[in-house]
Amino acid sequence: MPNIETGERPKVERLAYTIKEACQASTYSEAHIYRLMASGKLRYSKAGRRTVIPASALRNLIEGEAA
């Protein structure tokens, strides 16, 4: 719900990223993201046809604590 005084919406912590969003957030290429997923180093889930990467999995990968 927007703040009545400023009209701004509160920041909501992202729970998951699409492949493209994960690329933007991490600066990894799309091909590299897919390689990490295929090798099991990056956790992901399928939601119908959509692939989502948990924010925690991406954060752990970047911080050096890959799955």
Helices and strands as residue ranges (DSSP letters): E 16-17, H 19-26, H 30-39, E 45-47, E 50-54, H 55-62
